[in-house]
């Protein structure tokens, strides 16, 4: 039986470190600075023979109703409501401070089985803090060190005791043909499309994803730079599954000074590399700024499929032909992905979300497109006849044949007599011709040039 566990506690007690330990990889950002985590993050955890969902949350702090701190608290409240059990973390070296006692009452009111976890328990300095943990009135504390992986056996035992029915070992299942079962799963269940939503700070990424999910799943607000971790959210649209990654706003490198922002941007870059489709959100009031173009170029170099979303469309005066003009600007500024879809969207009103998701599905199909070798070589004969490559030292360059070894993105290998002599502008001509002939708008295209081996050349 599957169950869900929420990790809660005040800032900087090691919640994200424990989360990463349980999921077995570094999913959440970790830093000495308090308050790194702001959104709630879910992951598949494993502890011994227990498999469950674990939720990392923002540090519990007091705040006014409209403050960023209070909005972070609302995300933690949602995690408590969704959990079957709660791991209430304290810093064993600091002991149970007044803030811990106040938030222990919050955990108690949630009415869920709670386990006090005294983190950072390595060394003698933690002994007094462990004794103080009993004063919280939530039972015997479990001493662990999330950073060093100590005490996890005791945490396993505490989870079994807190959720006896959910953690009871399942009866041994009858043997099955694993290959056949895997084939049935692949046929019956389509793998979700992985999407990363990127852009400059405060361009509406989290608001857009919340609108897609249909709830306030991600923290939003007028402050720039709220999102720090790349948070994955599952979305279903018209029966199709997606895994959407919200990311931190990406500023120019020269403006990034704090270590934490560098970690956040690195996390966003990893989300781009992991994604299949990247939605680049631009503020519709100030589109195609230098940083927008830098991010688009990065996405193309990483070989990801691209969709441009013109965010905050509800704040723009709608003039006739406005979208047509934006598409022309996209082709002018981003010639390397000519024909990229440009969609007007508003996370606040929900305008354009269906068009955006359809564009994601369409570019994903193009990104996976395969072209028959026979069709490619007919194309090569036509382009070579219409516009042959320039001669070098009076010698004609021969274009022999072309093939597509892979997709994701569409990648081609062209065999020629002089690969090093073909100029860059002729290579761009071939790429643009491929894009037009085989209807590959907006997707990155890779074209490698190779020389055929001369069978008559002497071997050294």
KAPE-V987272 format. One line per field, one symbol per residue. ss: DSSP state (h for helix, s for strand, l for the rest). burial: # if it has 24 or more other ideal C-beta (glycine too) atoms within 12 Angstrom, else .. A space follows every 50 residues. Layout:
ss = ???
burial = ???
This chain:
ss = lllsssssllllllhhhhhhhhhlllllllllllllllllssssssslls sssssslllllllllllhhhhhhhhhhhhhhhllsssssssllllllhhh hhhhhhhhhlllsssssssllllhhhhhhhhhhhhhlllllsslslllls lhhhhhhhhhhhlllllllllllllllhhhhhhhhhhhllllsssssssl llllhhhhhhhhhlllllllllllllllllsssssssllsssssssllll llhhhlllhhhhhhhhhhhhhhhhllsssssssllllllhhhhhhhhhhh hlllssssssslhhhllllllhhhhhhhhhhhhlhhhlllssssllllll llhhhhhhhhhhhhhhhlllllhhhhhhhhhhhhhhlllllsllslllss ssssssllllssssssllhhhllhhhhhhhhhhhhhhllllllllsssss slllllllll
burial = ..#####################...#####..##########.#.#..# ###########......##.##########.################.## #.##.##..#.##########....#..##.##..#.#..######...# ##.###.###.##..##........................######### #############...#####...#########.#.#....######### #........##.##########.###########..##..######.### .############..#......#..##.###.##.############... ###.###.###########.#....#..##..##....#.......#.## .###..#############..#...##..######..#.########.#. ..........
